[in-house]
Amino acid sequence: MADAPILSWEGLGLQQGGRWLFRELDLHIGPRDRLALIGRNGAGKTTLFRLIADLIEADTGKRSVQPGTRIVLLEQEPDFTPFATLMDFALAGKDAPQRHEVEAIAGQLGIELDRPAATASGGERRRAALARGLAMAPDLLLLDEPTNHLDLAAIDWLESWLGRYKGAFVVISHDRTFLKRLTRSTLWLDRGTLRRKDVGFGGYEAWEEQVYAEEARAAEKLDAKLKIEAHWLERGVTARRKRNMGRLEALHRMRAQRAAMIGKAGTSKLALATDDEARTKSVIVAENVTKRYGERTVIRNFSLRIQRGDRIGVVGANGAGKTTLLKLLTGELAPDEGTVTLAKTLNGVMIDQQRSVLAPEKKVRDVLAEGGDWIDVRGHRKHVQAYLKDFLFDPSLVDAPIGSLSGGERSRLLLAREFARKSNLLVLDEPTNDLDLETLDLLQEVIADYEGTVLIVSHDRDFLDRTVTITLGLDGSGTVDIVAGGYEDWEAKRKKRANPAGKTAKSPLPRAAEAGGGIVQSQPAPDAPAPKSAAAKTRVKLSYKDQRDYELLPARIHELDGEIATGEQALADPDLYSRNPERFARLTEQLDALRAEKEAAEERWLELAELVEG
């Protein structure tokens, strides 16, 4: 590092429960570091944060801090119980921030701090904690799952704030998009050791697989049993990630099929109503659904036919109506107008944010197998310890009390419990909260293999892009956008609609072999164009060259995305310009050329897609 560290730990060690959680760790944080702290649930990430913040004592090691350095820890679950209001919490402590600073940040986050702390929602508490922490003007900011309970607008605001922040920060997060956009270096806490690499999270997975590959080669010298015991999890993780790449390709094909069925804006109801095969597969049919609370219309004129196997993502700001829409689709809430018809065979399982079934005094065995040794997994009998391994647990934890598990491990245990039950509808309410990245890979795999229909409410953009076939986007006005694809597809449609630049909005460009996308507004805009005549809808036969471009351009665009990402990662090095200005200039020029080529390829593909789709 070019600058002297503002905080260092040398030889850091800590014991928990009679064993070393980690020992002989060396850690140095510079004044402008942007660090991702990565590790499995239970590896000790939150504990390491508390050691850095000097909230607990280490068993070994020396901590050094530059004089005057202010360190602020934004905890994952701060304690609000002693405080009457959120403002009381924000202004508590001997190093409390100035009230006007707190109020300024709270206003930008859209939170009123005079409300009672006891009845505040998770999102309100998270905003209050952010207002307090950011207003303290820290030199080193420790962020433990900062996006939990935040809606997309608040996450965007936080990303922008951190992008301008002059100090150093270390962040623990399951939000891949958040990490990729903000971090420049990575700390990896793994099996009691801490590694550092000066590459942002975008390069973490390649680094991780390189380390595991080196370990696997070294393990060839060990006997087979020891090798299996030491590496079953690591090999499972890397294999899972590779399998998920294939699943992503299948997901793109499913999105293309649903885009074709949805049709263009304003035509989905007709297209689906005349599709006999789709009708027989339907599990939930919403027709002209409207729901009001007082004078406010939360959902307006919403129609959608959900089929068996669909993966539906629901996104929008807090208060936009996501929970209302979910309750309407599952029959928990009746619409004021319109109808929602559920298949008679529908058997749903809901995994909510409250984790209410996980009593601290219960054992893992009690939660999974009612105290026994065997669990019924969707009609198949399986030993509880083998099932624990499927969900990345050490089988020896079978008799551990729930209270001894980390927050992420509890969330993973709940997923294991619910996925074992027989069902054909799975409802996930913010399922990614508290999960580590490897568990998210596992969850992605389980959802992909699930034979029923999935409804997901989430603010995790990357997770939605990896799992859902259709996104329902709510903007708070009552309109529900129906997009074939994930979060990025919905965001692209919103931007095109908001900034048409005098052009008609086009279909989204497919990602990595995806053949198309579509959007339907639950209520067409007043200036929507009239339906085309039958003659206008006639498909055009492409020339040989046009057909080749139509088929090959998506793959080329995918390649360009990878090249651009590689170049951007290289330019993210803050010292590159001063160290090698010629390479900086060359990379900048190459990136400009790649982006221009991508833009031209996108325009060409979109023109051809419009011809093909009539």
Beta strands, then each sheet from edge to edge (+ up, - down):
strand 1: 7-16
strand 2: 19-29
strand 3: 34-38
strand 4: 60-65
strand 5: 71-74
strand 6: 140-144
strand 7: 168-172
strand 8: 185-190
strand 9: 193-197
strand 10: 282-293
strand 11: 296-307
strand 12: 311-316
strand 13: 337-342
strand 14: 348-351
strand 15: 374-377
strand 16: 380-383
strand 17: 425-429
strand 18: 453-457
strand 19: 470-474
strand 20: 480-484
strand 21: 519-521
sheet 1: 2+ 1- 4+
sheet 2: 5+ 6+ 7+ 3+ 8+ 9-
sheet 3: 11+ 10- 13+
sheet 4: 14+ 17+ 18+ 12+ 19+ 20- 21+
sheet 5: 15+ 16-
end
